[in-house]
Amino acid sequence: MKRTNIKSYHNSTDLEYRQYNEALIQTETQDQIILHFFKKYPTLKLSRYQLLDMLIESRLIQFNTQSSSIGRSLNTLMRKGYVSKLNDSIVERYGRKNYLWCLSKLNPEFHYDNGHLKND
């Protein structure tokens, strides 16, 4: 799998240098896990809670990962052009509406053949 360089951790809590680097590595890894998951299942359209549950069930992330952390990763990947936020939404936990996300078909890094992602 080609490694994509994605770094997004904002030191808003004045972490020391070592702790900051560990947090940066962890968030980069989570972004990579989510991107790889969407590449593996390119037709899925998931809310952040659905994605969180699937990643935990697949043992790709820790069971105590917060949904807000998944939301941060999705927004980072969207800004980089890797995933798209759809206009479709579903009502989930706490009776709140959550938008669905999918792999972006606009990113030139991905190669599609008749609408299907070709694995490199």
C-alpha positions in Angstrom: 0.0 0.0 0.0 1.4 3.4 -1.0 1.8 5.6 2.2 0.1 9.0 1.9 1.6 11.7 4.0 -1.1 13.1 6.2 -0.3 15.0 9.4 -2.9 16.8 11.5 -2.6 17.2 15.2 -3.0 20.6 16.8 -1.1 21.1 20.0 -3.9 22.9 21.8 -3.0 21.5 25.2 0.6 22.5 25.4 2.0 18.9 25.2 5.7 18.5 25.7 7.7 17.7 22.6 7.8 13.9 23.1 4.1 13.7 23.9 3.3 15.9 20.9 5.3 13.6 18.6 3.5 10.6 19.9 0.1 12.3 19.4 1.1 13.3 15.9 2.1 9.7 15.0 -1.2 8.4 16.5 -3.4 10.8 14.5 -1.4 10.1 11.3 -1.9 6.4 11.8 -5.6 6.8 12.4 -6.0 8.9 9.3 -4.1 6.2 7.3 -6.3 3.4 8.8 -9.5 5.3 7.8 -8.2 6.0 4.3 -7.1 2.4 3.8 -10.5 1.2 5.1 -12.3 3.3 2.5 -9.9 2.2 -0.2 -10.6 -1.4 0.7 -14.4 -0.8 0.6 -14.8 1.9 -2.0 -18.5 1.7 -2.3 -19.3 2.2 1.4 -21.2 5.3 2.6 -20.8 5.6 6.4 -21.5 8.0 9.2 -18.7 8.6 11.6 -20.4 6.3 14.2 -20.8 3.5 11.6 -17.2 3.9 10.7 -16.1 3.9 14.3 -18.1 0.7 15.1 -16.7 -1.0 12.0 -13.1 0.0 12.8 -13.5 -1.2 16.4 -15.1 -4.5 15.3 -12.3 -5.0 12.8 -9.8 -4.3 15.6 -8.2 -1.6 13.5 -8.5 1.0 16.3 -8.9 0.8 20.1 -12.4 0.3 21.6 -12.1 3.6 23.6 -11.6 5.8 20.5 -13.9 8.8 20.5 -16.3 9.5 17.7 -15.0 13.1 17.7 -11.5 11.7 16.8 -13.0 9.9 13.9 -14.8 13.1 12.8 -11.4 14.9 13.0 -9.8 12.3 10.7 -12.7 12.4 8.3 -12.4 16.2 8.0 -8.6 16.0 7.6 -9.1 13.4 4.8 -11.8 15.6 3.2 -9.6 18.7 3.2 -6.9 16.5 1.5 -9.4 15.3 -1.1 -9.4 11.6 -0.1 -13.0 11.3 1.2 -16.2 13.2 0.5 -19.0 14.3 2.8 -22.3 13.5 1.3 -25.5 15.4 1.5 -27.2 12.2 2.8 -27.6 11.8 6.5 -29.0 9.4 9.1 -30.3 9.9 12.6 -28.1 8.0 15.1 -26.9 8.2 18.6 -28.5 10.9 20.8 -31.1 11.5 18.1 -28.7 13.6 16.1 -28.3 13.7 12.3 -25.0 12.6 11.0 -23.8 12.9 7.5 -22.5 10.0 5.4 -18.9 9.9 4.1 -17.4 8.0 1.2 -14.1 7.6 -0.7 -13.7 10.6 -3.0 -13.8 9.8 -6.7 -12.3 13.2 -7.5 -8.8 12.5 -6.2 -6.4 11.9 -9.1 -4.4 9.4 -6.9 -7.2 6.9 -7.2 -7.7 5.0 -10.5 -11.3 4.1 -11.4 -12.5 1.7 -14.1 -16.3 2.0 -14.8 -16.9 3.6 -11.4 -14.9 1.0 -9.5 -11.6 1.6 -7.7 -8.8 -0.3 -9.2 -6.3 -1.6 -6.6 -2.7 -0.8 -7.4 
